Amino acid sequence: MTAYDKVTIVGAGLLGHALGLVHALGGCNVVLQDISEERLAWAKNRLPALLDDLVAYGLVETETAEAALSRIGTNADLREAVADADLVVEAIIEDAEAKQRLYSDLEPMLHEGAVLASNTSFLDVFPLVPRSLRPRSLIVHWYTPPYLIDLVDVVPSPEAGQEVANKMVGFLRDIGKKPVLLKKFVPGYIANNIQMAIESEVFRLLDEGVAEISDIDDALRFGLSQRLSLMGQFKKIDYTGLQVVRDIHATGLYTPPRKPTGTPVLDERLARGSSGVMAGSGFYDYGDTDAQELFRRRDSKLARLKLLLSEFEDDL
């Protein structure tokens, strides 16, 4: 029994069906709901392959995978799908009007104790939620792929009590995730805002001809990332020494980029169709390798890293 035994995921797209899998692996009984029967069929057919991969990576036992799959159902009827849900996870498109319509539809459908959690990437959804639902509403923002990336942002609505946030944080920890609790909503949350700052800086270095793309990536991979993956930034500062860090900042040597984001190189690549892995090229050329094979290679490496990092958790 989990804190939320019955979970309904509204929206069975690329992230929604994966969220259903994560909750089922955590022991929840899951219903995937979507207005598209075709998308529901796609999600149901994709789940066994995802579980096979997790078993192959050594992250999930075969018996656990089979049990999780047995706990996932589908239903295109919204009222039926949420009728008994303890937790409703909204994972539809990032459109404020669509979300507001859904929340209004859900208001009379949810039973008194049901919690509403939005997976919104950047919208402040709380003004869109009917007042009666706000005391039991949160943003619970996952990162992709959620079965490999453990970070989850938790933002309770201003009207929600601390117990609502604490229960969600405890639930996420119980199912093996790493929730971070935000005291208030900020677009981009924590990780994405830091990522935007990194992107602004690497674009500046590229535009100013400081280094090649692969060398900038290597500086991140073999310099920052190895330490940050073990410690985060504040603990890393502790190991460096607070006085040293204060002295470095006091020199004023670092000047933030004048442009917050963007680089002409990005525009040039997009103009010629180099939009990323799915197109076969982006900042790197992936040749004729199938995009799904590239994603599988990425996931395999993420799985191995996840297992390795688990051995060092809280050692420092």
Backbone bond lengths (Angstrom), bond angles and torsions (degrees), N, CA, C in turn:
res aa  C-N    CA-C-N  psi(-1)  N-CA   C-N-CA  omega(-1)  CA-C   N-CA-C  phi
1 M - - - 1.465 - - 1.522 108.88 -
2 T 1.349 116.71 128.76 1.459 121.68 177.18 1.527 108.84 -106.05
3 A 1.340 116.47 174.93 1.461 120.94 178.14 1.521 111.14 -61.21
4 Y 1.324 116.25 -30.05 1.460 122.19 176.69 1.524 107.06 -126.94
5 D 1.310 116.57 97.82 1.458 120.15 -174.26 1.522 111.71 -72.95
6 K 1.329 116.50 -40.69 1.467 121.63 -177.35 1.526 109.40 -112.77
7 V 1.315 115.66 117.67 1.464 122.04 -174.94 1.515 110.06 -122.41
8 T 1.322 116.59 131.34 1.463 121.43 174.47 1.519 109.19 -114.15
9 I 1.322 116.14 127.59 1.464 122.17 176.04 1.524 107.30 -100.79
10 V 1.321 117.28 115.41 1.462 121.49 179.15 1.521 108.17 -93.48
11 G 1.321 115.84 108.83 1.456 121.75 -174.10 1.508 109.43 110.30
12 A 1.331 117.07 106.02 1.469 121.27 -173.09 1.520 111.99 -107.51
13 G 1.327 116.29 34.54 1.462 120.68 -179.47 1.516 112.88 -77.86
14 L 1.333 116.08 -154.66 1.461 121.03 -174.50 1.516 112.70 -56.77
15 L 1.334 117.29 -42.20 1.453 119.44 179.34 1.523 111.67 -89.62
16 G 1.326 117.19 -37.73 1.454 120.77 -175.88 1.516 113.72 -58.10
17 H 1.325 117.24 -45.84 1.473 118.76 -178.39 1.528 110.71 -67.99
18 A 1.353 116.78 -31.73 1.459 120.53 177.43 1.525 110.67 -70.05
19 L 1.336 117.37 -34.64 1.463 120.24 175.83 1.525 110.51 -65.81
20 G 1.326 116.17 -37.24 1.455 119.28 175.13 1.518 111.29 -59.65
21 L 1.321 115.85 -41.60 1.466 120.86 179.41 1.526 111.04 -63.91
22 V 1.333 117.08 -45.06 1.460 120.88 -178.81 1.528 110.80 -61.33
23 H 1.329 117.56 -44.05 1.455 120.64 -179.92 1.533 110.96 -67.05
24 A 1.316 117.64 -37.78 1.466 120.50 178.12 1.520 110.81 -66.37
25 L 1.326 117.30 -39.73 1.463 120.47 176.07 1.522 111.21 -63.24
26 G 1.327 116.25 -27.68 1.458 121.07 177.90 1.514 113.33 -80.81
27 G 1.326 117.28 -1.09 1.455 121.20 176.59 1.504 115.41 102.36
28 C 1.330 118.08 3.16 1.463 121.41 -179.74 1.533 111.08 -83.32
29 N 1.321 114.93 152.73 1.461 121.23 169.01 1.522 107.23 -90.00
30 V 1.318 116.39 122.42 1.460 121.55 -167.14 1.526 111.35 -117.53
31 V 1.325 115.08 139.31 1.463 122.21 169.62 1.524 107.68 -119.12
32 L 1.317 116.65 123.53 1.461 121.88 172.10 1.526 107.77 -89.83
33 Q 1.335 116.84 124.99 1.461 120.83 179.34 1.513 109.36 -120.08
34 D 1.308 115.60 139.18 1.462 121.05 176.91 1.522 107.85 -157.73
35 I 1.332 116.49 150.35 1.461 119.52 178.53 1.521 111.29 -73.03
36 S 1.332 117.04 -15.60 1.456 122.52 -178.87 1.531 110.59 -101.30
37 E 1.317 116.02 114.19 1.467 120.03 175.61 1.525 110.30 -63.59
38 E 1.326 115.98 -33.67 1.464 120.47 179.42 1.528 110.67 -63.84
39 R 1.338 116.74 -41.47 1.462 119.66 179.50 1.528 110.75 -68.51
40 L 1.311 116.72 -36.97 1.463 119.65 177.36 1.530 110.85 -62.89
41 A 1.335 115.81 -41.40 1.470 119.41 178.35 1.524 110.73 -64.83
42 W 1.339 115.91 -40.90 1.469 120.25 177.29 1.525 110.63 -60.14
43 A 1.343 116.15 -45.94 1.463 120.58 -178.82 1.521 110.97 -62.36
44 K 1.317 116.39 -45.11 1.463 120.56 -178.37 1.527 111.02 -63.06
45 N 1.325 116.43 -37.68 1.468 120.37 -179.83 1.523 112.06 -73.67
46 R 1.332 117.57 -27.52 1.463 121.36 -176.76 1.523 112.57 -80.85
47 L 1.301 117.60 -28.07 1.463 121.38 -173.96 1.531 113.67 -58.63
48 P 1.336 120.31 -44.31 1.474 118.73 -179.99 1.524 112.86 -59.58
49 A 1.334 117.24 -37.31 1.466 120.18 179.46 1.527 110.93 -66.99
50 L 1.329 116.71 -39.47 1.460 119.79 177.38 1.522 111.03 -62.50
51 L 1.312 115.77 -43.47 1.460 119.51 179.21 1.522 111.54 -65.80
52 D 1.336 116.66 -38.49 1.468 119.59 176.39 1.522 110.64 -58.70
53 D 1.328 116.53 -40.63 1.465 120.39 178.85 1.532 110.75 -64.15
54 L 1.332 117.02 -43.57 1.468 119.95 -179.13 1.519 111.23 -64.82
55 V 1.327 117.16 -34.97 1.468 120.67 175.28 1.523 109.68 -66.41
56 A 1.337 116.01 -44.13 1.464 120.46 -179.63 1.530 111.50 -63.65
57 Y 1.337 117.28 -33.42 1.463 120.91 179.47 1.525 111.99 -74.72
58 G 1.316 116.97 -12.06 1.462 120.13 -177.99 1.507 113.90 84.71
59 L 1.334 117.53 14.81 1.458 121.13 -178.50 1.522 112.66 -91.35
60 V 1.331 117.04 -23.39 1.461 121.71 -175.05 1.516 108.94 -137.20
61 E 1.321 116.83 138.57 1.455 121.29 173.81 1.525 109.94 -76.97
62 T 1.329 116.53 151.55 1.470 121.11 -178.76 1.514 111.37 -56.35
63 E 1.326 117.53 -44.19 1.461 121.05 -178.61 1.527 111.10 -63.50
64 T 1.334 116.33 -38.76 1.463 120.67 178.69 1.518 110.67 -65.37
65 A 1.329 116.34 -40.95 1.466 121.05 178.90 1.518 110.79 -62.86
66 E 1.319 116.83 -44.84 1.462 120.80 -179.34 1.522 111.33 -64.34
67 A 1.328 115.52 -40.37 1.461 119.38 178.87 1.527 111.12 -65.59
68 A 1.332 116.51 -40.83 1.469 120.35 178.99 1.521 110.95 -62.17
69 L 1.315 116.22 -44.05 1.464 120.04 -179.14 1.525 110.83 -61.69
70 S 1.326 116.70 -36.28 1.467 120.45 -179.29 1.523 111.76 -69.18
71 R 1.339 117.38 -18.04 1.462 121.17 -178.22 1.526 112.81 -92.84
72 I 1.330 118.52 3.70 1.465 121.84 -177.43 1.521 110.05 -109.89
73 G 1.326 115.67 122.93 1.460 121.59 174.81 1.511 110.21 -122.58
74 T 1.322 116.70 175.30 1.465 121.70 178.97 1.527 109.17 -131.77
75 N 1.328 114.86 152.71 1.462 120.50 177.73 1.514 108.31 -160.76
76 A 1.315 117.33 123.23 1.461 121.21 -179.84 1.523 112.24 -80.80
77 D 1.315 117.13 -15.92 1.469 121.50 -178.46 1.528 109.37 -85.54
78 L 1.313 117.05 113.72 1.463 121.36 -174.65 1.524 111.68 -61.27
79 R 1.327 117.72 -46.60 1.455 120.71 -177.36 1.524 111.26 -60.05
80 E 1.321 116.23 -45.26 1.460 119.84 179.28 1.532 111.29 -66.66
81 A 1.329 116.35 -38.06 1.464 120.75 -175.26 1.527 112.46 -66.73
82 V 1.340 117.24 -32.51 1.466 119.77 -174.91 1.526 113.19 -103.85
83 A 1.315 117.27 -2.18 1.465 120.77 -171.47 1.519 112.87 -54.52
84 D 1.322 118.04 -43.29 1.463 121.72 -176.33 1.527 112.73 -107.68
85 A 1.315 117.51 8.91 1.464 120.56 -172.45 1.524 111.94 -70.40
86 D 1.332 116.16 135.17 1.464 121.90 171.03 1.525 110.53 -84.49
87 L 1.329 115.20 -28.04 1.462 122.08 -179.18 1.520 108.42 -139.27
88 V 1.332 116.28 126.82 1.460 122.06 175.70 1.515 108.02 -112.82
89 V 1.321 116.40 118.84 1.458 122.29 -179.41 1.522 108.43 -101.75
90 E 1.321 115.69 117.01 1.467 120.78 178.44 1.522 109.56 -88.31
91 A 1.335 115.41 118.33 1.469 120.56 -177.95 1.520 110.15 -133.66
92 I 1.348 116.52 43.93 1.454 119.93 -179.76 1.533 109.47 -92.75
93 I 1.329 116.67 -172.78 1.458 122.11 -175.26 1.532 111.42 -61.55
94 E 1.336 115.76 154.93 1.460 121.52 -179.87 1.523 109.65 -81.44
95 D 1.310 115.22 71.19 1.456 122.16 179.54 1.530 107.32 -134.04
96 A 1.326 116.02 120.05 1.467 119.86 -173.47 1.522 112.22 -60.87
97 E 1.335 117.18 -41.61 1.467 119.55 -178.61 1.522 111.14 -65.16
98 A 1.344 116.45 -41.66 1.463 119.94 179.72 1.525 110.78 -64.02
99 K 1.321 116.55 -41.17 1.463 119.87 179.34 1.527 110.73 -66.00
100 Q 1.327 116.99 -42.58 1.460 119.99 -179.19 1.525 110.85 -62.78
101 R 1.330 117.36 -41.07 1.470 120.58 177.30 1.527 110.43 -61.62
102 L 1.332 115.81 -43.58 1.463 119.26 -179.91 1.525 111.08 -62.64
103 Y 1.330 117.10 -46.02 1.462 119.86 -178.60 1.531 110.89 -61.95
104 S 1.336 116.46 -38.70 1.470 119.74 177.74 1.523 110.94 -65.06
105 D 1.325 115.92 -39.51 1.466 119.40 177.06 1.525 111.31 -64.86
106 L 1.325 116.05 -37.02 1.462 120.23 -176.51 1.524 112.79 -73.05
107 E 1.325 117.28 -28.08 1.470 120.91 -172.91 1.530 113.09 -49.10
108 P 1.336 120.26 -51.34 1.472 118.67 -179.09 1.531 113.28 -81.65
109 M 1.323 118.03 -8.22 1.460 121.19 -175.18 1.524 113.47 -89.53
110 L 1.322 117.19 -29.33 1.463 120.47 -173.69 1.517 110.78 -79.91
111 H 1.319 116.16 139.86 1.462 118.17 176.01 1.522 109.49 -74.12
112 E 1.303 116.93 167.35 1.462 122.67 -167.30 1.520 114.48 -57.61
113 G 1.333 117.82 -33.14 1.455 119.62 -176.37 1.513 114.84 -96.88
114 A 1.323 117.87 0.38 1.465 120.65 -175.51 1.525 111.66 -70.22
115 V 1.314 116.06 141.49 1.470 123.00 179.76 1.516 109.33 -104.37
116 L 1.332 116.74 139.78 1.459 122.81 177.66 1.521 108.87 -106.70
117 A 1.342 116.78 125.26 1.465 121.91 -179.17 1.517 109.31 -126.27
118 S 1.314 116.33 122.57 1.467 120.68 178.45 1.520 110.58 -97.97
119 N 1.321 115.86 137.12 1.462 121.73 176.92 1.535 111.58 -94.12
120 T 1.310 117.76 22.50 1.459 120.77 -176.14 1.521 112.49 -54.14
121 S 1.322 115.47 139.83 1.461 120.76 -179.23 1.531 112.82 -81.82
122 F 1.352 116.80 -32.24 1.467 117.56 -174.28 1.524 114.52 -149.67
123 L 1.323 119.22 -6.78 1.459 121.09 -176.01 1.531 111.19 -85.83
124 D 1.320 116.05 141.16 1.454 121.18 168.39 1.526 106.07 -82.73
125 V 1.309 116.73 95.84 1.467 121.05 -171.58 1.517 113.21 -83.27
126 F 1.322 118.14 -14.10 1.464 119.29 -171.38 1.531 113.68 -60.78
127 P 1.349 119.85 -39.14 1.467 118.11 175.14 1.527 112.96 -64.63
128 L 1.335 117.90 -17.94 1.456 121.92 -179.97 1.526 112.56 -84.97
129 V 1.326 116.54 -15.91 1.461 122.04 -176.77 1.520 109.78 -84.17
130 P 1.341 118.74 134.26 1.470 120.03 175.88 1.524 111.62 -55.22
131 R 1.321 117.21 144.76 1.461 121.73 -174.03 1.522 112.49 -56.16
132 S 1.319 117.03 -35.38 1.462 118.96 -177.29 1.520 112.59 -67.60
133 L 1.349 117.20 -22.68 1.460 120.81 -178.87 1.526 113.24 -94.81
134 R 1.311 117.38 -15.23 1.474 119.96 -173.96 1.524 113.54 -60.70
135 P 1.333 120.53 -37.42 1.469 118.71 179.22 1.527 114.02 -64.48
136 R 1.316 118.03 -13.89 1.472 120.60 177.97 1.531 110.97 -125.36
137 S 1.315 115.73 33.83 1.458 121.43 179.93 1.522 110.79 -117.65
138 L 1.317 115.84 144.66 1.459 122.45 177.01 1.519 108.91 -143.63
139 I 1.312 115.39 161.26 1.458 121.12 160.77 1.525 106.44 -95.13
140 V 1.306 116.13 127.52 1.459 121.94 175.32 1.523 105.70 -127.09
141 H 1.323 115.32 94.99 1.463 121.67 -169.62 1.518 110.89 -99.73
142 W 1.335 115.78 120.70 1.455 122.87 -177.83 1.524 110.45 -101.12
143 Y 1.326 115.17 160.25 1.465 122.27 177.42 1.527 108.71 -112.85
144 T 1.314 115.33 150.53 1.456 119.85 -173.61 1.528 111.74 -99.59
145 P 1.341 117.95 140.44 1.461 126.94 -5.78 1.529 110.71 -81.78
146 P 1.335 118.45 130.24 1.470 120.92 -171.39 1.521 113.91 -67.70
147 Y 1.332 117.80 -16.12 1.467 119.94 177.37 1.533 111.04 -82.76
148 L 1.346 117.44 -5.22 1.458 121.45 176.26 1.524 112.63 -121.64
149 I 1.325 117.02 -33.14 1.460 121.84 178.93 1.527 108.44 -96.34
150 D 1.326 116.46 121.44 1.461 120.35 -171.11 1.527 114.38 -88.93
151 L 1.334 118.12 -16.11 1.454 120.37 -176.74 1.525 111.72 -63.89
152 V 1.339 116.12 133.85 1.464 122.40 174.52 1.525 107.66 -138.17
153 D 1.337 117.06 126.18 1.458 122.06 175.60 1.524 109.32 -85.23
154 V 1.321 117.21 132.44 1.464 121.91 177.97 1.522 108.70 -121.62
155 V 1.354 116.19 121.92 1.463 121.80 178.59 1.525 108.14 -130.18
156 P 1.313 118.98 107.90 1.468 119.54 176.92 1.519 110.47 -73.63
157 S 1.317 117.01 150.19 1.460 119.92 175.38 1.524 108.88 -64.47
158 P 1.325 118.70 156.27 1.470 120.87 179.43 1.525 112.81 -58.28
159 E 1.333 116.68 -24.71 1.461 120.39 -178.60 1.524 112.72 -91.02
160 A 1.319 117.77 -7.48 1.466 120.93 -177.75 1.521 110.74 -81.28
161 G 1.306 116.73 140.16 1.451 120.67 177.73 1.518 111.45 -75.79
162 Q 1.329 116.04 163.81 1.457 121.06 -178.62 1.517 111.57 -61.20
163 E 1.325 116.94 -30.89 1.469 119.40 -178.79 1.524 111.77 -65.37
164 V 1.327 117.13 -30.02 1.469 120.21 177.97 1.527 109.57 -65.72
165 A 1.330 115.97 -45.54 1.467 120.71 178.60 1.522 110.93 -66.28
166 N 1.320 117.09 -43.74 1.464 120.72 -178.43 1.526 111.56 -63.02
167 K 1.313 116.34 -39.04 1.463 120.00 179.66 1.525 110.50 -64.67
168 M 1.337 117.03 -42.31 1.461 120.18 179.70 1.528 110.88 -66.31
169 V 1.322 116.91 -44.18 1.467 120.52 178.71 1.524 110.36 -60.42
170 G 1.320 116.61 -44.22 1.456 120.18 178.85 1.516 112.42 -63.52
171 F 1.318 116.15 -40.80 1.466 120.85 177.71 1.516 111.27 -60.51
172 L 1.325 116.32 -46.83 1.463 120.55 -178.20 1.519 111.06 -63.71
173 R 1.307 116.34 -39.69 1.470 119.22 176.91 1.526 110.52 -64.27
174 D 1.317 115.93 -40.38 1.464 120.15 -178.90 1.528 112.28 -62.70
175 I 1.328 117.43 -29.81 1.468 119.31 179.92 1.534 111.52 -95.94
176 G 1.338 116.18 14.72 1.456 120.59 170.56 1.506 116.12 90.77
177 K 1.340 117.92 14.53 1.451 120.54 -178.81 1.528 111.61 -100.18
178 K 1.331 116.36 171.78 1.456 122.73 -178.70 1.538 109.26 -117.71
179 P 1.325 116.93 83.65 1.463 118.77 -179.57 1.526 111.99 -76.18
180 V 1.326 116.05 144.00 1.462 121.50 170.03 1.524 106.91 -119.25
181 L 1.325 116.11 130.15 1.457 121.91 -175.31 1.520 109.57 -96.81
182 L 1.324 116.33 119.60 1.455 122.00 177.25 1.523 109.00 -93.97
183 K 1.333 116.51 138.08 1.455 121.09 -179.34 1.523 111.86 -75.73
184 K 1.332 116.39 -20.20 1.460 121.03 177.71 1.518 108.70 -156.60
185 F 1.319 116.48 161.62 1.458 121.20 -179.82 1.523 110.71 -76.19
186 V 1.333 115.81 131.55 1.460 122.41 168.48 1.525 106.98 -134.35
187 P 1.334 118.74 133.07 1.462 120.04 178.53 1.521 110.58 -56.91
188 G 1.321 116.75 131.61 1.453 120.81 179.70 1.515 113.95 91.52
189 Y 1.362 116.26 -12.51 1.461 121.11 178.75 1.540 109.97 57.88
190 I 1.311 118.69 -140.17 1.470 121.00 -176.98 1.528 111.21 -98.54
191 A 1.321 116.57 -58.58 1.467 120.44 -173.50 1.517 112.31 -61.58
192 N 1.331 117.35 -42.52 1.461 119.45 -177.27 1.528 112.04 -69.27
193 N 1.331 117.36 -33.05 1.464 119.16 176.74 1.527 111.15 -68.33
194 I 1.325 116.17 -40.54 1.464 119.35 176.34 1.527 109.81 -65.47
195 Q 1.331 116.62 -38.61 1.464 120.43 178.00 1.522 111.20 -62.64
196 M 1.346 117.09 -38.83 1.460 119.94 177.71 1.522 111.24 -63.89
197 A 1.327 116.61 -37.92 1.470 120.00 177.76 1.527 110.37 -65.25
198 I 1.337 116.87 -41.24 1.467 120.50 177.75 1.520 110.39 -63.21
199 E 1.344 116.69 -44.42 1.461 119.80 -179.43 1.527 111.23 -63.03
200 S 1.315 116.81 -39.74 1.470 119.19 177.72 1.527 110.81 -59.83
201 E 1.327 116.39 -40.75 1.457 120.31 -177.99 1.529 111.55 -72.55
202 V 1.332 118.40 -42.66 1.465 118.37 -179.18 1.527 111.00 -68.43
203 F 1.327 116.83 -31.84 1.466 119.11 175.23 1.530 110.36 -65.77
204 R 1.340 117.47 -39.99 1.473 120.76 178.32 1.525 110.53 -62.61
205 L 1.320 116.92 -46.19 1.461 121.11 179.82 1.527 111.01 -60.38
206 L 1.327 115.37 -38.88 1.467 119.81 178.50 1.523 110.65 -67.39
207 D 1.332 117.19 -47.95 1.463 121.08 -177.96 1.525 112.39 -62.85
208 E 1.330 116.67 -33.83 1.466 120.21 -178.21 1.521 112.58 -86.39
209 G 1.332 116.73 2.46 1.457 120.53 176.12 1.512 114.14 70.09
210 V 1.323 117.36 27.72 1.464 120.95 -178.10 1.522 110.97 -71.25
211 A 1.327 117.23 -38.35 1.460 120.89 -177.86 1.522 109.57 -160.67
212 E 1.335 115.72 165.61 1.459 121.25 176.28 1.530 109.99 -77.58
213 I 1.321 114.96 162.64 1.464 120.93 -177.44 1.531 111.38 -55.70
214 S 1.334 117.35 -47.78 1.460 120.23 -176.56 1.521 111.95 -65.46
215 D 1.346 117.47 -32.90 1.465 120.00 179.11 1.527 111.22 -72.70
216 I 1.321 116.65 -37.15 1.470 119.45 175.69 1.527 109.41 -62.98
217 D 1.330 116.99 -43.92 1.467 120.40 177.49 1.524 111.51 -61.67
218 D 1.336 116.91 -40.76 1.463 119.80 -179.74 1.527 111.60 -64.86
219 A 1.335 116.83 -35.63 1.465 119.55 177.38 1.525 110.95 -61.73
220 L 1.329 115.94 -36.74 1.458 120.29 177.21 1.523 111.35 -73.42
221 R 1.341 116.16 -45.73 1.464 120.64 -174.79 1.526 112.54 -66.13
222 F 1.328 115.98 -45.84 1.463 119.91 -171.65 1.528 113.51 -101.97
223 G 1.338 116.51 -3.69 1.452 120.04 176.34 1.512 111.31 -109.49
224 L 1.329 115.80 -73.46 1.459 120.34 -176.39 1.528 113.35 -70.67
225 S 1.326 116.54 -49.78 1.464 119.93 -166.34 1.513 113.39 -61.89
226 Q 1.326 117.69 -39.89 1.457 118.97 -177.07 1.521 111.27 -60.79
227 R 1.317 116.56 -39.96 1.460 119.50 -179.50 1.525 111.82 -78.79
228 L 1.326 115.96 -41.92 1.457 119.10 -178.06 1.526 111.91 -64.59
229 S 1.318 116.85 -34.35 1.465 119.47 -179.05 1.523 111.40 -66.49
230 L 1.320 116.85 -23.67 1.468 120.63 178.44 1.523 112.77 -92.84
231 M 1.342 116.73 -32.81 1.466 119.41 -168.34 1.516 115.61 -122.98
232 G 1.340 119.32 -23.49 1.452 118.74 -166.51 1.522 109.34 75.41
233 Q 1.318 117.39 -176.82 1.470 120.03 -173.77 1.528 112.84 -84.88
234 F 1.321 118.32 -43.18 1.460 119.20 -175.57 1.525 112.21 -68.35
235 K 1.334 117.53 -39.74 1.465 118.59 176.69 1.524 110.16 -68.94
236 K 1.334 117.21 -34.48 1.462 120.54 175.49 1.540 109.82 -60.14
237 I 1.332 116.73 -39.75 1.467 120.47 176.93 1.526 110.59 -62.00
238 D 1.334 116.09 -39.98 1.469 119.08 178.12 1.523 111.38 -58.46
239 Y 1.333 116.69 -40.63 1.463 120.72 -179.15 1.532 111.37 -73.20
240 T 1.308 117.21 -31.94 1.468 120.61 176.02 1.528 110.30 -71.72
241 G 1.317 115.26 -40.13 1.457 121.66 -176.14 1.511 110.26 111.46
242 L 1.328 117.22 125.62 1.459 121.02 -175.30 1.523 112.75 -63.99
243 Q 1.344 116.62 -34.72 1.468 119.43 179.94 1.523 110.42 -64.98
244 V 1.331 116.71 -43.54 1.465 120.74 179.12 1.522 110.40 -60.54
245 V 1.318 115.95 -44.99 1.469 119.98 -178.99 1.522 110.62 -64.48
246 R 1.339 117.24 -41.90 1.461 119.21 178.59 1.520 110.87 -63.57
247 D 1.343 117.85 -41.03 1.460 121.10 179.98 1.526 111.62 -63.68
248 I 1.359 116.19 -39.39 1.468 120.02 179.03 1.522 110.10 -63.70
249 H 1.331 116.30 -44.69 1.465 119.22 -179.66 1.527 111.48 -67.05
250 A 1.308 116.00 -32.74 1.467 119.79 -177.48 1.525 112.70 -67.71
251 T 1.338 117.41 -22.28 1.465 119.86 179.54 1.516 111.98 -67.98
252 G 1.320 117.15 -23.06 1.462 120.23 -178.63 1.512 113.55 68.55
253 L 1.346 117.30 22.79 1.467 120.67 -177.00 1.525 112.22 -69.67
254 Y 1.338 116.83 -30.84 1.463 118.72 -175.66 1.519 110.53 -86.31
255 T 1.318 115.59 128.15 1.459 122.08 175.19 1.516 108.86 -116.86
256 P 1.316 118.45 118.69 1.470 120.10 179.98 1.521 110.98 -61.87
257 P 1.332 116.98 153.33 1.471 120.16 177.96 1.525 111.15 -58.01
258 R 1.334 116.50 143.99 1.458 119.93 178.86 1.517 111.23 -67.54
259 K 1.348 115.36 -40.21 1.469 119.71 175.77 1.527 108.08 -88.47
260 P 1.328 117.81 134.17 1.468 118.54 -178.85 1.525 113.36 -63.86
261 T 1.314 117.99 -38.16 1.466 121.52 178.48 1.519 108.76 -152.44
262 G 1.336 114.32 168.08 1.455 119.12 172.35 1.506 113.72 99.58
263 T 1.309 115.04 154.60 1.454 123.31 177.06 1.521 107.81 -155.84
264 P 1.344 118.22 144.56 1.472 119.71 176.74 1.522 112.28 -57.73
265 V 1.334 117.17 -30.29 1.473 120.05 -179.87 1.522 110.55 -62.09
266 L 1.335 116.48 -37.84 1.461 120.59 177.61 1.522 110.47 -61.16
267 D 1.322 116.73 -46.12 1.466 121.14 179.78 1.529 111.37 -64.03
268 E 1.323 115.78 -40.13 1.469 119.65 -179.78 1.521 111.37 -64.24
269 R 1.329 116.72 -43.24 1.472 120.22 179.96 1.524 110.81 -63.34
270 L 1.316 116.30 -43.51 1.463 119.85 179.68 1.526 111.13 -64.44
271 A 1.328 117.11 -39.20 1.461 121.15 -178.67 1.522 111.98 -62.19
272 R 1.329 117.83 -30.11 1.458 119.84 179.91 1.531 112.62 -97.48
273 G 1.349 116.11 9.41 1.457 120.11 174.72 1.505 115.36 89.46
274 S 1.328 117.28 7.38 1.471 120.67 178.98 1.519 109.18 -89.65
275 S 1.335 115.94 78.67 1.460 121.43 -172.40 1.516 114.12 -96.73
276 G 1.343 118.15 2.26 1.452 120.12 179.20 1.514 112.86 132.54
277 V 1.316 115.07 -165.24 1.470 121.23 -174.31 1.526 111.90 -56.20
278 M 1.334 116.73 -42.28 1.474 119.59 -177.09 1.517 112.02 -62.00
279 A 1.346 117.46 -26.47 1.467 121.70 -179.59 1.521 112.55 -93.56
280 G 1.325 117.23 -5.37 1.460 120.71 -179.34 1.510 114.14 91.85
281 S 1.335 116.28 -7.36 1.463 119.75 177.35 1.515 109.32 -163.84
282 G 1.330 114.86 153.91 1.456 122.55 175.52 1.510 106.19 -150.54
283 F 1.312 117.83 -108.94 1.457 120.46 168.79 1.527 110.21 -79.28
284 Y 1.353 116.03 -20.21 1.459 122.74 175.32 1.526 108.84 -119.58
285 D 1.339 115.75 158.27 1.462 121.76 176.42 1.525 108.39 -101.17
286 Y 1.332 116.95 123.10 1.464 121.88 -177.46 1.520 113.21 -101.00
287 G 1.332 116.30 6.52 1.452 120.64 175.81 1.518 112.18 61.47
288 D 1.327 115.74 -140.81 1.464 120.97 -177.59 1.528 112.83 -95.11
289 T 1.317 117.48 7.86 1.463 119.90 -178.74 1.519 110.21 -65.24
290 D 1.321 116.40 130.65 1.456 121.99 -179.37 1.528 110.17 -60.57
291 A 1.326 115.96 137.98 1.462 120.46 -176.95 1.522 111.73 -60.10
292 Q 1.326 116.92 -40.69 1.465 119.40 -179.37 1.527 111.01 -64.79
293 E 1.317 116.72 -32.53 1.460 120.09 176.13 1.524 110.13 -67.13
294 L 1.327 117.00 -37.53 1.457 120.43 177.59 1.527 110.82 -65.51
295 F 1.329 116.82 -41.31 1.457 119.98 177.45 1.523 110.94 -65.14
296 R 1.323 116.89 -37.74 1.468 119.72 177.90 1.523 110.79 -64.28
297 R 1.343 116.78 -40.87 1.469 120.18 177.43 1.523 110.51 -62.93
298 R 1.336 115.84 -43.11 1.475 119.36 177.64 1.522 110.73 -59.58
299 D 1.333 116.05 -47.89 1.459 119.87 -177.22 1.528 111.63 -63.60
300 S 1.330 116.43 -37.33 1.460 120.05 178.58 1.524 110.25 -62.49
301 K 1.328 116.99 -42.12 1.465 120.60 179.64 1.527 110.74 -69.82
302 L 1.353 117.34 -39.46 1.454 120.05 177.04 1.524 111.02 -62.07
303 A 1.334 116.26 -38.60 1.464 120.44 179.56 1.522 110.82 -64.64
304 R 1.335 116.60 -43.51 1.463 119.50 179.20 1.529 111.36 -65.79
305 L 1.328 116.43 -38.43 1.463 120.48 177.78 1.521 110.59 -66.35
306 K 1.323 116.49 -41.31 1.465 121.49 178.42 1.528 110.62 -58.69
307 L 1.329 116.70 -45.23 1.460 120.98 179.07 1.527 111.09 -64.12
308 L 1.325 116.36 -41.47 1.449 120.14 -178.88 1.523 111.94 -67.06
309 L 1.320 116.58 -44.53 1.464 119.74 -178.85 1.523 111.55 -64.95
310 S 1.336 116.66 -29.93 1.458 119.73 179.37 1.535 111.47 -62.62
311 E 1.331 116.62 -24.47 1.468 120.16 179.16 1.530 111.73 -73.78
312 F 1.321 116.99 -22.55 1.472 120.74 -175.85 1.526 112.73 -106.10
313 E 1.310 116.99 5.58 1.458 120.22 -174.56 1.533 110.81 -58.63
314 D 1.339 114.40 128.04 1.472 122.82 176.78 1.529 113.35 61.43
315 D 1.334 117.76 19.08 1.473 119.65 177.28 1.533 110.98 -75.27
316 L 1.317 117.29 -29.88 1.465 120.53 -174.13 1.520 110.96 -96.69
